[in-house]
């Protein structure tokens, strides 16, 4: 039986919390920040948490490195 490999793209984009949830960096934070409000920029600094079926597939992709 071949070994299950970690999905390297997911490993670069997601980190796991202590309770096992997947954290990700929020979108729209890369550039063109001058026209976005301060409140919006502050909220984009915080990491988002993936929920639902997407979280399950991310955990499967990260499984071997856990």
Phi, psi and omega in degrees: 000128179288155179287149175277131184257150175288139175282110189295327178295320178290324180298326180283333188261337185234145172236154179260141175280173180298329180273000174096011178272155181266125177260150177216160176279139182285152180282169177067030182245355188286313184202177183057051183269349187292329181271354177274146184289160179298321179298316181294319179294320177298316181291331179286342179293328183284145178287146176266160178244133181276137179233167173078209185293329178299321180296321181297318181290327178293316178299322177296320180291331181267352190311310185299332182271001182286000000 
